[in-house]
Amino acid sequence: MNLLHIDSSIRGEWSVSRRLTARAVAVWQAAHPDGTVTYRDLGTEPLPHLDAAGGLARMTPADQHTPAQRESWELSEQLVHEVKQADVVLLGLPLYNYGAPSSVKAWVDHLIVPGLAYDPASQQGLLGGREFVVLATRGGGYGEGTPRYGWDHAEPWLPHGLSLTGMEPRFISTELTLAPSVPAMAELIPLHEASLAATEKEIDNLWLPASAQR
């Protein structure tokens, strides 16, 4: 068994998503003591965004690649291989400026490779069939009835962005993560604590048998 663990937060030790993914990794390792973990940190080592060379590499036969196209293609091959080797993909997804971190967008763009991630003839995804857990964190509240309901464009986008690959994310979300550190949000701390506790409970039950879940 192999777990691909991906962080994307740029907040270092203050990151809630990093704390939650670390908790999930510990839970997975307890359930799979002989398993292996592959780690990629998009927050500290972001991937290059697709430029003209990277885009054209997907439209040009491999034997005709320029050196720049070959470099981009080989990076995409590596990233697709990491996913294919994983039984579980775990992604920490903070909300930045109402969208996904640009590093996550770059990761998704690198995965959309014809022949590697999907069959260009049938459009069938080639990366499905594995568990994909996304731990989403939001500094504010974006649920129905809140002033910014519908402003979270990260969680709705990710399934669409990866749809060609066959990967289907399961979201576990935590809201109001800025409440403990922003004085104007102090009255929302209890709501944040309840949201965080519910998330932690769901994480702790992820890989437990149904009879052992609490």
Kinemage of the C-alpha trace (Angstrom):
@kinemage 1
@onewidth
@group {chain A} dominant
@subgroup {mainchain}
@vectorlist {calphas} color= white
{ca met a 1} P 0.000 0.000 0.000
{ca asn a 2} L 1.232 3.478 -0.842
{ca leu a 3} L -0.054 6.885 0.220
{ca leu a 4} L 0.742 10.002 -1.818
{ca his a 5} L 0.689 12.921 0.633
{ca ile a 6} L 0.533 16.416 -0.899
{ca asp a 7} L 0.627 19.696 1.023
{ca ser a 8} L 0.097 23.077 -0.624
{ca ser a 9} L -0.196 25.612 2.202
{ca ile a 10} L 2.287 28.490 2.325
{ca arg a 11} L 1.623 29.154 6.032
{ca gly a 12} L 4.202 26.746 7.454
{ca glu a 13} L 3.688 25.913 11.119
{ca trp a 14} L 0.530 28.070 11.222
{ca ser a 15} L -1.152 25.940 8.552
{ca val a 16} L -4.305 24.117 9.586
{ca ser a 17} L -4.344 22.035 6.404
{ca arg a 18} L -0.808 20.789 7.117
{ca arg a 19} L -1.795 19.772 10.646
{ca leu a 20} L -4.801 17.914 9.304
{ca thr a 21} L -2.916 16.084 6.550
{ca ala a 22} L -0.259 15.069 9.103
{ca arg a 23} L -3.030 13.692 11.311
{ca ala a 24} L -4.487 11.772 8.358
{ca val a 25} L -1.086 10.318 7.467
{ca ala a 26} L -0.662 9.077 11.049
{ca val a 27} L -4.112 7.471 10.931
{ca trp a 28} L -3.324 5.810 7.589
{ca gln a 29} L 0.033 4.513 8.840
{ca ala a 30} L -1.618 3.046 11.932
{ca ala a 31} L -4.021 1.167 9.651
{ca his a 32} L -1.244 0.202 7.196
{ca pro a 33} L 1.938 -0.277 9.258
{ca asp a 34} L 3.771 -1.794 6.290
{ca gly a 35} L 2.662 0.924 3.881
{ca thr a 36} L 4.871 3.567 2.301
{ca val a 37} L 4.316 7.323 2.092
{ca thr a 38} L 5.424 9.507 -0.805
{ca tyr a 39} L 5.473 13.207 0.047
{ca arg a 40} L 5.236 16.264 -2.207
{ca asp a 41} L 5.188 19.795 -0.808
{ca leu a 42} L 3.736 22.190 -3.350
{ca gly a 43} L 3.904 25.052 -0.848
{ca thr a 44} L 7.686 25.019 -0.449
{ca glu a 45} L 8.627 23.448 -3.790
{ca pro a 46} L 5.985 24.597 -6.304
{ca leu a 47} L 5.819 23.078 -9.741
{ca pro a 48} L 6.451 25.271 -12.789
{ca his a 49} L 3.261 26.480 -14.379
{ca leu a 50} L 2.662 25.307 -17.926
{ca asp a 51} L 4.205 27.694 -20.433
{ca ala a 52} L 4.248 27.501 -24.224
{ca ala a 53} L 6.790 24.679 -24.177
{ca gly a 54} L 4.786 22.639 -21.673
{ca gly a 55} L 1.545 23.165 -23.516
{ca leu a 56} L 3.008 22.278 -26.894
{ca ala a 57} L 4.665 19.184 -25.441
{ca arg a 58} L 1.182 17.687 -25.132
{ca met a 59} L 0.453 18.325 -28.807
{ca thr a 60} L 3.791 17.241 -30.263
{ca pro a 61} L 5.018 13.646 -30.779
{ca ala a 62} L 7.606 12.753 -28.142
{ca asp a 63} L 10.323 12.127 -30.723
{ca gln a 64} L 9.893 15.717 -31.936
{ca his a 65} L 10.119 17.427 -28.548
{ca thr a 66} L 12.479 20.323 -28.059
{ca pro a 67} L 14.640 20.135 -24.904
{ca ala a 68} L 12.191 22.440 -23.078
{ca gln a 69} L 9.191 20.388 -24.179
{ca arg a 70} L 10.921 17.181 -23.131
{ca glu a 71} L 11.678 18.608 -19.682
{ca ser a 72} L 8.031 19.574 -19.125
{ca trp a 73} L 6.775 16.230 -20.431
{ca glu a 74} L 9.125 14.258 -18.188
{ca leu a 75} L 7.971 16.214 -15.129
{ca ser a 76} L 4.357 15.405 -15.997
{ca glu a 77} L 5.308 11.741 -16.433
{ca gln a 78} L 6.825 11.780 -12.935
{ca leu a 79} L 3.736 13.361 -11.383
{ca val a 80} L 1.365 10.952 -13.140
{ca his a 81} L 3.563 8.049 -12.016
{ca glu a 82} L 3.305 9.227 -8.392
{ca val a 83} L -0.474 9.085 -8.632
{ca lys a 84} L -0.479 5.715 -10.387
{ca gln a 85} L 1.737 4.234 -7.678
{ca ala a 86} L -0.599 5.431 -4.922
{ca asp a 87} L -3.504 3.528 -3.445
{ca val a 88} L -4.538 6.718 -1.648
{ca val a 89} L -3.897 10.335 -2.635
{ca leu a 90} L -4.176 12.844 0.233
{ca leu a 91} L -4.256 16.558 -0.623
{ca gly a 92} L -4.296 19.545 1.705
{ca leu a 93} L -6.309 22.282 -0.024
{ca pro a 94} L -6.409 25.712 1.662
{ca leu a 95} L -8.576 28.436 0.146
{ca tyr a 96} L -6.557 31.403 -1.131
{ca asn a 97} L -8.301 34.482 -2.516
{ca tyr a 98} L -11.452 32.380 -2.942
{ca gly a 99} L -9.703 29.770 -5.104
{ca ala a 100} L -7.211 26.919 -4.979
{ca pro a 101} L -3.521 27.724 -4.488
{ca ser a 102} L -1.882 28.283 -7.856
{ca ser a 103} L 0.505 25.431 -7.003
{ca val a 104} L -2.444 23.014 -6.947
{ca lys a 105} L -3.642 24.341 -10.299
{ca ala a 106} L -0.144 23.699 -11.692
{ca trp a 107} L -0.219 20.146 -10.306
{ca val a 108} L -3.581 19.502 -11.954
{ca asp a 109} L -2.405 20.981 -15.261
{ca his a 110} L 0.641 18.712 -15.247
{ca leu a 111} L -1.587 15.666 -14.689
{ca ile a 112} L -3.797 16.329 -17.727
{ca val a 113} L -1.601 14.417 -20.169
{ca pro a 114} L -3.069 12.487 -23.115
{ca gly a 115} L -1.976 8.886 -23.139
{ca leu a 116} L -0.807 9.027 -19.534
{ca ala a 117} L -3.764 10.335 -17.511
{ca tyr a 118} L -6.528 9.795 -20.053
{ca asp a 119} L -7.121 8.031 -23.342
{ca pro a 120} L -7.404 10.740 -26.014
{ca ala a 121} L -9.533 8.507 -28.260
{ca ser a 122} L -12.138 7.406 -25.724
{ca gln a 123} L -11.613 10.266 -23.214
{ca gln a 124} L -11.518 7.595 -20.513
{ca gly a 125} L -9.597 8.543 -17.388
{ca leu a 126} L -6.598 6.391 -16.513
{ca leu a 127} L -6.064 7.538 -12.902
{ca gly a 128} L -9.345 6.420 -11.364
{ca gly a 129} L -9.819 3.512 -9.024
{ca arg a 130} L -7.876 4.968 -6.107
{ca glu a 131} L -8.996 6.807 -2.998
{ca phe a 132} L -8.560 10.575 -3.217
{ca val a 133} L -9.060 12.448 0.064
{ca val a 134} L -8.978 16.251 0.048
{ca leu a 135} L -8.698 18.097 3.358
{ca ala a 136} L -10.035 21.551 2.513
{ca thr a 137} L -9.579 24.495 4.873
{ca arg a 138} L -11.205 27.909 4.671
{ca gly a 139} L -10.361 30.957 6.756
{ca gly a 140} L -13.938 32.200 6.760
{ca gly a 141} L -17.416 30.770 6.472
{ca tyr a 142} L -18.789 29.957 3.038
{ca gly a 143} L -21.778 27.742 3.788
{ca glu a 144} L -25.320 28.345 2.678
{ca gly a 145} L -26.776 31.418 4.363
{ca thr a 146} L -23.429 33.134 4.953
{ca pro a 147} L -22.580 36.466 3.268
{ca arg a 148} L -19.954 34.754 1.110
{ca tyr a 149} L -21.855 31.634 0.219
{ca gly a 150} L -20.654 30.489 -3.201
{ca trp a 151} L -17.328 32.349 -2.964
{ca asp a 152} L -15.342 29.144 -2.407
{ca his a 153} L -14.181 28.331 -5.931
{ca ala a 154} L -11.596 25.709 -4.920
{ca glu a 155} L -13.817 22.817 -3.832
{ca pro a 156} L -16.239 23.058 -6.797
{ca trp a 157} L -13.365 23.409 -9.271
{ca leu a 158} L -11.162 20.456 -8.318
{ca pro a 159} L -13.506 17.624 -9.446
{ca his a 160} L -13.980 19.413 -12.775
{ca gly a 161} L -10.275 20.130 -13.188
{ca leu a 162} L -9.408 16.456 -12.697
{ca ser a 163} L -12.454 14.993 -14.439
{ca leu a 164} L -10.495 13.815 -17.486
{ca thr a 165} L -8.229 11.714 -15.273
{ca gly a 166} L -10.974 9.711 -13.579
{ca met a 167} L -9.922 10.876 -10.090
{ca glu a 168} L -12.887 11.595 -7.818
{ca pro a 169} L -12.108 13.627 -4.680
{ca arg a 170} L -13.766 13.100 -1.339
{ca phe a 171} L -13.789 16.405 0.559
{ca ile a 172} L -13.472 16.841 4.299
{ca ser a 173} L -13.723 20.560 5.005
{ca thr a 174} L -12.940 22.845 7.934
{ca glu a 175} L -14.146 26.445 8.110
{ca leu a 176} L -13.365 29.624 10.037
{ca thr a 177} L -9.717 28.699 10.569
{ca leu a 178} L -8.793 32.383 10.958
{ca ala a 179} L -11.183 32.913 13.868
{ca pro a 180} L -8.594 32.190 16.602
{ca ser a 181} L -6.118 34.722 15.153
{ca val a 182} L -8.355 37.534 13.851
{ca pro a 183} L -9.887 39.633 16.658
{ca ala a 184} L -12.880 40.642 14.523
{ca met a 185} L -13.780 36.950 14.203
{ca ala a 186} L -13.448 36.088 17.900
{ca glu a 187} L -17.164 35.382 18.327
{ca leu a 188} L -16.859 32.699 15.649
{ca ile a 189} L -14.235 30.678 17.537
{ca pro a 190} L -16.810 28.175 18.909
{ca leu a 191} L -18.085 27.530 15.383
{ca his a 192} L -14.512 26.999 14.184
{ca glu a 193} L -13.777 24.623 17.049
{ca ala a 194} L -16.895 22.593 16.246
{ca ser a 195} L -15.955 22.462 12.553
{ca leu a 196} L -12.404 21.387 13.374
{ca ala a 197} L -13.562 18.730 15.830
{ca ala a 198} L -15.940 17.260 13.244
{ca thr a 199} L -13.125 17.169 10.679
{ca glu a 200} L -10.712 15.498 13.081
{ca lys a 201} L -13.309 12.867 13.940
{ca glu a 202} L -13.916 12.140 10.259
{ca ile a 203} L -10.169 11.864 9.649
{ca asp a 204} L -9.746 9.485 12.591
{ca asn a 205} L -12.419 7.202 11.123
{ca leu a 206} L -11.125 7.256 7.535
{ca trp a 207} L -9.420 3.870 7.513
{ca leu a 208} L -11.135 2.166 10.432
{ca pro a 209} L -13.501 -0.759 9.926
{ca ala a 210} L -17.132 0.379 10.161
{ca ser a 211} L -17.535 -1.546 13.410
{ca ala a 212} L -14.688 0.421 15.028
{ca gln a 213} L -15.730 3.915 13.972
{ca arg a 214} L -16.815 6.332 16.670
